[in-house]
């Protein structure tokens, strides 16, 4: 029997549950069983140029392009491991799909079996916790893999649709923009573009906010010689805005004047004790949010750091988790994990001493563990001096979030006192901390998710219903409305988990929310923990969003190009509608109510309509951008990022292969002064049809024929392109020349 696990950690857990085994190259031998593992998806869809090299050059007349049936190829970085699995599959009588218990986990193994042409028996095991006892329990409930064919089909449909939508829409908008002189890539994606939409709409809402005044009435009261402030409770007939705030200054001032110096009475006092539990352990998104908020780390860097902590140092569990809960069985690991943290982070010694492994926090809830559990430290010890500063920071965040699960809650007493004076009601709310508990560990780090009461007092004053009081003074305080703050990286990441709140369509909003019913911490979100950081980085690299320092905050805002691009997109692209619609259709595919082909047919029709519309009407693009002409052919140079950093390449590639170094965000000079100019494959000599070369003479740039000295035709340079109408010198080839301004043959390609 061959078990194919989604990742190495699960393979090790399966081996332990089977009673141990011998490690071979790429798999474990466990008696008559073998256990192999994947590194995520081992296969990927063909790129368009894999089907036909002609698709390597982007052209509008190729769109829309869809490849049905589609093909897959090995992921290059994990091909060696794939070959090990394929060899084992050929030798297996029974294969057990041990992918994660979700659509992607199902597809990940199924596609390997399909690629291998496997015809034998396939079973399915559902494991969402690597605890050996739970793995053995899962072995007792093996099912037929065919029962999960719908999950696999839904994941495959989403994968093919995402690729087709992204390739077609990106090429469509990029090529249409290029016609108008824009040299950049206008990338479109089902998740990427709605994220851009979030940022653009927030920026505009912030910029267009119109301040309006509202008024708060406060009364200073005295009881038994003790003074305190209470806030006026608005009445139904008070002039108020849609948020219940007083809007009429004269009305508010009249109330403040009416209560000043008047006797009052305490009509009720309600007290109750409560507690605030520690924050849950991290999933990847919550970790990225805090690492950005506290240490300024970019989301993609945090993911890379966790990958290193997990694979190289083996200090943390699976790092791409979307769950913030742990199984109840993992509670037994607490003493060993706490001891490992104490050894790894000696400065936590004082806090470790306050932990009690017997405490069972709300985090230990098996019913809320989905395909993965929260990211927590392992039992491994490490030499902390060998970790980078950022690796230490991320590990300590994860360790702190684990340790507080074994600390007492923060307890408090909340008291609400209601006073009446001259027919008006005032309320005083006080919250007194009784025991700080876990909060001591978070000293200096206010938790954004903690509840805070407006107008809350932290002083304790004994009040009793029926007591007499006096209102010493009334004060009408003018305040102004403020816009929603600009995004920071932390707040943007948080909003990606709840974008449904911004959807104006009630039906689509409900679908998005329902999609996340079984996901703690997700409330109608888009993207996944494994992809969000990559998508945000793409928006930065494309120049659609940027960071701007405002005061102490590092805000994420849209650029002029990003806002212009947003404006020319259809609503279906810039709102999360497509995610909602696709999710509904993928549920139908899972249930066998809809075929993958029918789903894709609808998408092909939609993209075909978009292609026809854009080709017919254009984009109306008005992006202002600084042009940097190619020194060889005159087309725009584009700033790109390679393995060694940024560089500039010609937008006419592959016809022109000119590249230049990046110097402070602009194209620099060619690095080798001896390097000969590159012959243009875009601009051709009107006399002989050979490529032109842009050169520099004593009077400036000009274009000369690459056929020199046989052809000595030259042309004046106008804005980085040859002017065929005005020659810079005579033709001495004997070849008949066309009339000025009408180049022959291939010269028209310019």
N, C-alpha and C positions, 0 to 999 in steps of 0.2 A: 504494500500500500504506500503510495506517495502522497505526502501532505505538501501542498504549496502554500506557504504563508506569505502575507503581504509585505512583511518586513522581518528583519533579522531578530528583533526582540521577541516577536511572536513565535518564530521558529525555535528559539531557545526555550521558550515556555512550553511549547509542544513536546520538545525533546525531554524536558524535565518531567512532564506529565506522563510520558511514555516509559519513564524509568531510566532515562539517560541514554547516551549513545556516543559513537566515535565521530569526530569531525573530519570530513573529507574536504576536497576542494569544491566549495560551493554548496555542500549539503551535509547532513548528518546521517549516519547509518545507525539505526536503532533496531537491531535484530532483523526481523523480516520487513521492517518499515524504513522508509527514507523520508527525510524532512528537508525540503529546499525552501528558499526564500527569494522574494522579489525585492527590488529597490523602487517601489512605486510602480507606475506603468512601465512595462518593459518594451511595449510597442507604441508607436505613434502613427498618426495618419500621414499618408504621402503628402508632400508639398505639391502644389500645382505643377512645378517644373519636373517633378518625379514622373508624372504622367506623360508630359511632353515638354522637352527643353524650350519650346517656343514660349511657354508661359513664364519663363524666367525674365522676359522683358514685358513690362506692364503695358497693356494696350486696351483702350476702351472697347474696341470691337470684339474683344474676347469675353466681355461680360454680358450676362451673368455666367459664371462657370461653376458647375457642380459635377462631381465625379461619382457616378452611381453605376455599378457597385464601387465602393471605395476600397482602397488597399491600405495595408499597414506595413511598417518596416521597423526593424529593431531600433531602439534608442541607443545611440552610439556609445554613450558612457557606461551602459550596463549590458552590452551585447555579450561579453564573455559569460556573465552569469546566466543570461538567457539561453546560451548554447548548452550550459550544464543542465538547465531545467528541461530543455527540449530532448536531450539525450535520456534523462531519467523518465520522461513521459513515455518515450518509445518502449521502455522496459517495464512499465507499470501495468499491472492487471486492474488496479483500482486507483483512481486519483481522488484526493479529498481537497476540495476548494476551501482554503482557509484564509480567503480574503476578508477584509473588514466587513462587518454586517451592515453594509449600505450599498447603494447602486454602484458606486465607483469600485468598491472592494470586490463586488460580484463580477463586474466586467474585467477587472484587472487580471484575474485568473482565467476567466472564460475565454478571453481573446488569445491567451497563450495556447490553450487547448485547441482552439479553432485554427490558429496559425500552424500548430503542429499536425493538424489533421487527425487528432486523437478520436478513436471510435469506441474506446472501452467504457467501463462503468465509472461514473463520476458522482461522488457524494459531496454534501455540503455540511460544514461545521461552522457554527456561529459563536465566535469568541469575542467578547468585548472587555475582557479583563485577563491579564496574564498570570493571575494567581493560579498555581498548579491545581488546587482543588477545584477551581471553577473551570479550568481547561478540561480536567478529567470528566467533570459533570457534563460539559458540552459534548465530549466524545460519546457519551451515552445517548445522545439525541441527534445522531447523524440523520440527515434527510437527503432525499434525491435532489441532486443539483438542478434538475429540470424544473423543480418547483419554483425556482428563482429566475427563470428565463426572462420574465417581465422586467425584473430589476436591471438585468444586464442590457436588455433592449432599450430601456429608458435612458440609461447612462450613455449607451452608444449613440442614440439619437441626439442627445444633448451635445456630445463631443463633435459629431459630424456637423451639426447645425452651428455650433459656435465657430468652428473653423470656416465653414462656408459663409456665414454672415460676416465674420471679420475680414476674410480675404476679399470678398466682393465689395463690401461697403468701403473698406480702406482704399482699395485700388480705384473704385469709382470716384470718391471724393478727392483723392490725391491727384488723379489724372485730370479731372475737371478743373481743379485749382491750378494745375500746372499750365493749362491753356490760358489762364489769366495772369501767369507770371509768378505764381507762388511756387517756390522750390522745395518746400518741406513736405513731410508725410503727414496726411490727415488721417490718423488711425481711428477706426470705429470698432467698438466691441460691445457686446451685450452688457457687460459690467463696467468696462472702462468709461464709456460715454456717459452713463447715468452718474458716475462719480464726478466727472467733469461738470455735469449739470448741477449737482449739489453745490459745488464750490461757486459756480457762476451765479446761481440764484441767491446764495447767501451773500456774496459780494454786493450784488445789486440791491438786495433788501437792506443791507447795512448802509450803502451809499445813499439810497433814496428815502431813508427813514425821515419822516417829518416829526420833529419833537412836538409833544403836546404836554401841557401841564396837568397835573392832578394834585389833590390836596389830602394830607393826612392830619387828623385832629388828635392831639395828645393831651391828656389831662394829668396834672401832677396831683396826687392824692396823699393824704396823711391819715394814718390810723395809729392811735396810741403812741404818737410821737415819731412814728416811722414813716418815711416818705417813699413813694414809688410812682412809677409812670404806668398808665394804662392807655390803651388805644381805643378810639371811638369805633363802635360797630355800626356800619352803615345800615340805613333803613331802606325799605323797598321804594319809598317815594323820594329818596334823595336823588339829585341829578348825578348819574353815574355813567361810566363808559362800559364797554362790553366785558371788562374784567372787574367790574364792581367798584372802580375807584371814583372818588368824588371829583367832579370836574368844574364845579362852580365855586370860585373863591369866596364871593360874598356870602353864599350859603354856608360854607365851611367856617368862615370867620364868625358868622352870627352864632353858630353852635358853640364855638370856642369861647366867645364872650358870654354866652348865656350860662355856661357851667362854672365859670371862674368865680371862686369865692363862695360857692353854694354848697350846702350840706349834701352828703351822698350816703348811700347805704350799700353794704355788700349783700347781694341777694343770693349768691351761691358760691360755693368753693368745692371744686372736685379735684381730688388728687389720685394719682395712680402711679405705681412703679412699673418700670419697663426695662428692657435690656436690648443692647445692640450687639448682635453676634459678630464675630470677626469676619472680614471679607473672605470670600471663597478662594480656594487655590486658583491659580491661573489657567486659562486656556491661552492659545497663542495671541489672540486679539487683545485680551486684557493685559497680557504681558507687554505686548508692543505699545499699548496705550500708556501704561505706567513708565516704561523705559523711556518713552518720548517725553512724558510729562516731567519726570524726575531727572533724567540724564541727557535729554536731547538726542537720543538715538533714533535713527531712521528705522521704519518697520522692516525693510529688507535686511538691514544690518542685524537687527534683533533676531530675525529668523536664521541668518547665517551663524550667529553666535550660538544659538540654541542647538543648531546642527552639530557644531563643534563640541559643545558641552555633552551632547548625547553620544556622538559617535567616537570622538577621540578620547574624551575624558570619562565617558560613561557615568556622568554625575547626575543626569536627569533622565526622566522617562520620555516617552514619545513626545516630540516637540510641536507637532502640527495639529494638536488636538483642538476640537471645538467645544470640549466639555470642561466644566469647572467642578465636577463632582468625582468622588472616589467610591469604589465599591465598599460595602460593609466589611468584606473579608480583608481589605487592605489595612483596616484599623490595627490588625495584629502586627503589622510591620513597623508601627510607630516607634517602639524603643530603639530598634536598630537604625532607623532613618534619623531619628533625633540625635543619636550618638555620632552618626556620620557627619551631620551638620556641625555638631560641636567640635569635631576634630578638624573639619575643613575650614571653619570660620571661628577662630578662637575669640574674636571680639563679640561673638554672640553668647559667650559663656554665661553672663548674667541673666540673659533672657531665657536661655536653655534651662537654667536652674528653676525658673518659674513655670515650666511646662509640667503637665500631668498627663502621661500617656493614657490614663484611664478615661479622660474626657473624650466624649464622642460628639463632635460638632455636627452641624447640619450638612457638612460636606460629604459625610459618609452615608450615601444614599444610593444603593444599587439601582433603584428604579429610575434614576436620572442619569445614569451612565449610558451613553449611546455607543457609537462605534469605538470610542476611546474614552479614557478617563483623564482627569486634570493633569497638568504638568507638575510633577513633584520631584524632589530629590530622590536619588537612589541610596542604597546602603554603601556605595563606593566612597573610599577615602582618596584624596588627591593632594598633591603638593601644590598648595595655592600660589606659591611663588612662580610657578610655571604658567599660570593663567594670565592673560592680558587684563588690563584694567577693566575693559568693558565686559570681558567674560566673568570677572569677579562681580561686577555690578549686577549682571543679569542673574547669576547664580544666587547671590544674596537676596535678590528680590523673590526668587522662587522659594528659597529656604525660609525667608521670613513669613511668606504667605502660608507655608506648611506649619511652621512652629506655632503660629497663633491659633491653629485649630485645637491646640491642647492647652489653651489659656482660658481663664474665666472670661465671661462676657463683660462688656461695659454696662453697668447698671445705673439707673437714674430714676428720679422722681419728678413727675410733671404735674404742675398744679395750675388749674384754670380758675381764676376768680372773676366773677361778673359783678359790676357795680352799676347802680342807677343814680343819676343826678339830673334833676329838672326834666325828667321824662326821656333822657338820653342814656344809652347803654355804653359802658366802657368795659374792656376786657384786659386783664393782666395774665400773661402766660409766663410761668417760670419753669426752668428745668435745672434741677440740681443733680450733679453727678455724685453717686454714692460710692461707686468703685470703678476705677478706670480700666481695670482688667487688661485685655490684650492691647488696648489703645496706647499704653505706655510704650509698646514696641514701635508704634507709629508716631512717636512724638516728632512734631515738626512736619508731618506729612498729612495734611487734611485730606480725608477721603472724599472725592467728589460725590460718591453715591450716598453718603450719610445724610439722613434727614435733618433739616434745620428748620425751626419755626421762625417765621418773621415776628418781629416784636417780642422776642423771647428774652426774659431776664434770668440771669444766673445767680441772683441773690435770694436767700431764703428769708421770707418775712411771714410770720404766722398770721393767717387771716381766718376768720370764722364767719359763716353765713349769719346775717342779722346784725353784724357790727355796724356802728355808725362811723362815718368817715367825713372828710371835708375835701372838696376839690380846691386846692390852693390856686391853681391857675389853669387856663386852657390855652393851647398853642395851635395855630393853624400853620402847618409846614408845607411849603410848596415843593413839589418834586416834578421831575420831567421823565417822560418815557424814554427808554433807551432801546436801540435796535438789538437784534440778536448779535452776539459777538462774532467777529470773523473767526473762521476755523483755525484751530491749531491742529497739529498732526494728531494729538490725542483726541480732540473732540471730533475730528473727521473720522477717525477709526471707530469711535463709539457710534457715530451716526450711521455707519455702514451696516450696523446690526439692526437698525430700525428705520430704514428708508420708507417703509410702507406708510408712515405717518404723513409723508409729503405727497402721497398719491391722491389726486382729487377724485378718482373713480372709486366709488365705494366697493364695487365688486372686485376690482383688481387689488385694492388694499386688503380686503378680507382674504383673498387667495394668498397674498404674500404673508400675512400674519398666520394663517392656517399652516402654511408651509413649515413654519418653525415651531409648531405646537410641541414637538418632542425635543426641542433644542433649548436647554437652559442658557440664557444670556443672549438669545437671538429673538428678535421681535419683528419679523418681516424684513430681513436683511438681504443684501446681495453680495455675491462673491463667497469665497471660503477662506479659512485661515491660511491655507497654503498658497492662495493666489492674490489676495488683496494687496500685499506689499509690492508684488511685482507689477501689478496694474497701476498703482499709484506712482511707482518709479517710472513707468512708461509715460505717464502724463507729464512728469517733470522733464524727462528726456526729450519729449516732443515739443517742449516749450509751451504747453497749454496751462500749466500751473507753476507757481514759484513760491518761495518763502520770503516773507518781508518782516523785518523786525520792527515791532511797534511797542515802545516801552520795554517791558520785560518779556512780552510775549513774542513768540516766533510764529507768525500767522502764515497759513497756507491760503494763497489767493490765486485767482485766475489772471492770466496775462491778456493783453489786447488780442493776441492771436487766438487764445482759448475762448474768449467771449465771442469773437467773430465767428469762429467755427461752430460754437454752440448755436448761434442765431440761424445758421443755414441748415441745421439738421432738423429732421422731422421729429415730432414729439415722441414717436415710438422709440427713437434712439436715445433721447436725452432724459427720459424718465424710466423708472424701473418696470414699465408696463410689460416689456418683452419677457422678463424673468417670470412675471406672474402668469402670462399666457402660456409660456413654454412649460412651466411647472404643472399647470392644469392638464396640458396635453400629455406630459410625461407620466402623470398618474394614470391617464387612460391607457397609455402603452403598457404600464406595469400590470394593469388589470386585464390586458388583452382586448380592450375595447377599441383600440386604434393601432394601426400598423406604423412602423417607422417610416415606410415609404409615404404614407398619407401625410404624416407630420412634415416630412421634408418637402413634399409637393407644395404644401401651403407656403413654406418659407421661400422656395424657389420662385413662386408666383409673386410674392411680396417684393423680393429683391429685383426681379425682372421689371416690376412696375417702377421701382426707385431708379433703376438704370435708365429706363426710358424717359422718366421725368427729368433727371439731371442732364442727360445728353441733350434733350430738347430745350430746356429752359436755362441751363447753366446754374451757377451757384450764387451769383451776385456777390462774390467775395470782395471784401474791401480791406483785407489784412494789409497793414502797413509793415513792411519789413525792409531791412537793409540789404540791398543787393550786393553780392560780391561776385563779379563775373569771373568765369574760368579764364585763366591766361592763355589757354589753347583755343577753345571754341567759343568763348563768350557767354555760354549758358551759366545759370546761377550755380555757385558753389554751395554745398550743403554741409553743415556741421554734423558729424557723426561720432559715435563712441565706439572705439575698438578695444582690443585687449590691452593696449598700452595707453589708453586715454582717448581724448578727443582728437579728431583730425578733420580735414575738409576734403570732400570729393565732389567731382562734377555731377550735376543733376542729369547730365546726358549719358551717364553710364548705362550700358556697357559700350556705347559708341565712342565715348571719350573717357579714358581711364585716368585722367589727371587727378592727383592728390596733392594736398599741401598740408604743412603742419599747422597746428592750432596755437596761436599766440594771443593770450588774453581774450579769448572768445572770437578772434577774427583770423582769417587765413593769413599765414605768414609766407615768407619767401621760400622758394624751393631750397632744400637743404644742401644740395650739391651744385655749386655754380657751374661745374663742368658738364652737368647733365644737359643733353640736347633737348630742344623743345619737342613735345609729342605731336605727331601728325594728327590733325583733326579728322575724325570719320564723319563729322556732321557737316562741316563746310568744305565744299569741293571747288577746285579750280574750274572756272568757266571755260577755260581753253582746252584743258586736257583731261579733266575729271578726277585728277588726283587730289588727295587731301591737302588742305592749306595748313600752314604753320604760322602762329602769331609770334612776331618777333619785335624787338625794340631797336629802333635806329636813332640817329642823331636828332630827328624831328619827332620822335615819339613812336608809338606802336604802329605796325603795319602788318599785313598778311602776305606771305610769300608761298609760292607753290612748292610742295614737297618733291616735285619732279626736277627741281633745280639741280644741275645747270641746263638740262635739256629744255626745261620750260622756265622762263624767267618772269612769268606773269606775277605781278604784285597788286595789292588792293589796299585802299585806305581803311583804317580802323575807325569804326563808329560805335561807341559804347560797347566795346569788346567783341564786335562782330564785323566781318568784312563787308565793305560797301561795294557791291558788284557794279553799281552805276558809275563809279568813279575809280578808274585804275590809278595806281600809284606809279606805274611805269609801263613802257611799251611791251608788246608781245613779240618775242623773237623766235617763236617756234615754227612759224610757217603754218600753224593750224588755224583754220578759219575761226574768227571770233564772232560771238553773237552780239546783237545790239546791246548797248549798255543797259544794265538793270535786268537782263533776262538771261541768267546763267543756263548752261546746258546740262543735260543729263542729271547725274546724281547731285548736282549743286542744289537742285530744288529741295533736297532733303533738309536743308537748313530751315 
